[in-house]
């Protein structure tokens, strides 16, 4: 395969997933050649498909084709090592591809290798015994038949979330197997929502033809395959698209999906729309044409900026998030055997539910009076009942969780708490007072955590006898869903407290980034820059619509004004005021935003909550500005402002590196993978060099040529 020499050269250090063959006797003297994919590592290192792996697998399949032609075998099956079929392409190798031509070779190699499963001259089977992602699932799609283990934890085609498309057959094969609407869910919708399929889901959709229990999965799959070969088993595929679906529903479904994407993510991200185009074309093209289209699309995307940004973001979430910069030794962490929550409102209830679910330790909440406490407990119990109703917890676990949560108005009940977190009004004096009060009752080793989003942690602890045990622990809303916690190290915070905070965050299944005690920390400081510039533009005469147009190239999940309405206009005004007070020369305050907060909204909406446009009263509030900007002028102004602010943050060691800025924005503010956060984008558009004559990354994160 000399045409793949460039790929071979890239892959000398690849962890090769080998193709191990053994013959399985079937009834009637027939033989099935079973190929097991195994990278010689345990289940913590899933098998992946790099160029050398594909070349070896291709040779193995070719050998089985020759055996089939001679009558030596009656069928070929592929399965994986325990718990793993394959976790898709080896992204480290894909990320090293130097140019479009090499990217196209990788697409062609995948098609040539996996496509051979459908051209053996005898039936081919894939037994999906475990994790099957991306190219791992495409192994199965290229075969004639598939079985699945009922307990498989994750089956998916996640490519569009990584700036790619299913490029080894998936974009053509899947819609022709399970229908266009089901395929759109698996290829486009699920990846953008970070969802995967379970084994039962794959069977119900028709991805797998049969489903078996883990205890005898391989034996049952082999017996089922034997039945298919003998004719005793008839395979029915009710979701396979018919003539009516192809003629009527197909293009309609694509059109609906396109409009949905445009409304939810805009049009900056390239990969979801490339996937839509491929799925649309799969309606009336043959396999060879479909595969050729995938080759071209994958080559374009893999050699582009968005894929490289996606790989950068993927590595941040998979690697850097698991090894936080500046984290003290875990051995310093104190055990947390009981949690106290100061407050019983909505945020406090979310905290209590999260801590009791993840830590499974007693949690006590408190508030000013028993009525508030009772209401908070009722809210927590209702949420537990909701989890039970969705079958996410068992009845026994629901009862245990409810029993672990108590309420009190007596802070003496906090005496044996190891961790106390406040969820009170965002006002310095209030937070100072509640901590000073509770400190009288708790042990000297108990950690105090504040969820402040913008106030100084040091000042919050000013009245404490032991400020060294105070740490910022800033969650993002909704608490159960958002994966980031900003852990704020105040000047007095000691290593034992910081270590306890980091270990606790991990036990809560959250990713933690350590920041210094500075206004807004990371996420809110950057969002305040964007929101402040947006409101300043409106205040000085730029129409709302022009402001929204100016931020579209950033690829953000929502416009500045949608974000303001989401977080609350009063909260937004408070955040801008806080940053203006701290950095008056760089952050604008907006009296108009306070007036909009009194109005309560910016957008006019219909009875279903859908945006119809900017409310006339909102326009009247901001009327009077005399120096409007164009969308391009404002876009450049925001880009340069962000480059300046982030550069200042790094110069003053708010976080350790640009990677931590991007990690915070991806996990805490929904910045899309395709943009890589914010610093790669600012390098690509030239803002970094315009502002400080350098780039955040060396070399900048850009696509191949």
Secondary structure as GFF3:
##gff-version 3
##sequence-region A 1 705
A	DSSP	three_ten_helix	2	4	.	.	.	ID=ss1
A	DSSP	alpha_helix	5	10	.	.	.	ID=ss2
A	DSSP	beta_strand	18	25	.	.	.	ID=ss3
A	DSSP	three_ten_helix	27	29	.	.	.	ID=ss4
A	DSSP	beta_strand	31	38	.	.	.	ID=ss5
A	DSSP	alpha_helix	51	69	.	.	.	ID=ss6
A	DSSP	beta_strand	75	80	.	.	.	ID=ss7
A	DSSP	beta_strand	84	86	.	.	.	ID=ss8
A	DSSP	alpha_helix	91	94	.	.	.	ID=ss9
A	DSSP	alpha_helix	100	115	.	.	.	ID=ss10
A	DSSP	three_ten_helix	116	118	.	.	.	ID=ss11
A	DSSP	beta_strand	123	128	.	.	.	ID=ss12
A	DSSP	beta_strand	131	133	.	.	.	ID=ss13
A	DSSP	alpha_helix	135	142	.	.	.	ID=ss14
A	DSSP	beta_strand	145	149	.	.	.	ID=ss15
A	DSSP	beta_strand	155	156	.	.	.	ID=ss16
A	DSSP	three_ten_helix	159	162	.	.	.	ID=ss17
A	DSSP	alpha_helix	170	178	.	.	.	ID=ss18
A	DSSP	alpha_helix	180	184	.	.	.	ID=ss19
A	DSSP	pi_helix	185	189	.	.	.	ID=ss20
A	DSSP	alpha_helix	190	192	.	.	.	ID=ss21
A	DSSP	alpha_helix	199	205	.	.	.	ID=ss22
A	DSSP	beta_strand	210	212	.	.	.	ID=ss23
A	DSSP	three_ten_helix	214	216	.	.	.	ID=ss24
A	DSSP	alpha_helix	217	230	.	.	.	ID=ss25
A	DSSP	alpha_helix	243	244	.	.	.	ID=ss26
A	DSSP	pi_helix	245	249	.	.	.	ID=ss27
A	DSSP	alpha_helix	250	265	.	.	.	ID=ss28
A	DSSP	alpha_helix	271	281	.	.	.	ID=ss29
A	DSSP	alpha_helix	287	302	.	.	.	ID=ss30
A	DSSP	alpha_helix	305	318	.	.	.	ID=ss31
A	DSSP	three_ten_helix	320	322	.	.	.	ID=ss32
A	DSSP	three_ten_helix	330	332	.	.	.	ID=ss33
A	DSSP	beta_strand	338	342	.	.	.	ID=ss34
A	DSSP	alpha_helix	346	359	.	.	.	ID=ss35
A	DSSP	beta_strand	362	366	.	.	.	ID=ss36
A	DSSP	alpha_helix	370	389	.	.	.	ID=ss37
A	DSSP	alpha_helix	395	404	.	.	.	ID=ss38
A	DSSP	beta_strand	405	408	.	.	.	ID=ss39
A	DSSP	three_ten_helix	411	414	.	.	.	ID=ss40
A	DSSP	beta_strand	419	422	.	.	.	ID=ss41
A	DSSP	alpha_helix	428	439	.	.	.	ID=ss42
A	DSSP	beta_strand	447	450	.	.	.	ID=ss43
A	DSSP	alpha_helix	457	460	.	.	.	ID=ss44
A	DSSP	three_ten_helix	467	469	.	.	.	ID=ss45
A	DSSP	beta_strand	470	474	.	.	.	ID=ss46
A	DSSP	beta_strand	484	489	.	.	.	ID=ss47
A	DSSP	alpha_helix	495	507	.	.	.	ID=ss48
A	DSSP	beta_strand	511	516	.	.	.	ID=ss49
A	DSSP	alpha_helix	523	539	.	.	.	ID=ss50
A	DSSP	alpha_helix	544	551	.	.	.	ID=ss51
A	DSSP	three_ten_helix	552	554	.	.	.	ID=ss52
A	DSSP	alpha_helix	560	567	.	.	.	ID=ss53
A	DSSP	alpha_helix	569	582	.	.	.	ID=ss54
A	DSSP	alpha_helix	591	599	.	.	.	ID=ss55
A	DSSP	beta_strand	603	605	.	.	.	ID=ss56
A	DSSP	beta_strand	611	614	.	.	.	ID=ss57
A	DSSP	alpha_helix	616	622	.	.	.	ID=ss58
A	DSSP	alpha_helix	631	651	.	.	.	ID=ss59
A	DSSP	alpha_helix	658	669	.	.	.	ID=ss60
A	DSSP	three_ten_helix	673	675	.	.	.	ID=ss61
A	DSSP	alpha_helix	679	684	.	.	.	ID=ss62
A	DSSP	alpha_helix	687	692	.	.	.	ID=ss63
###
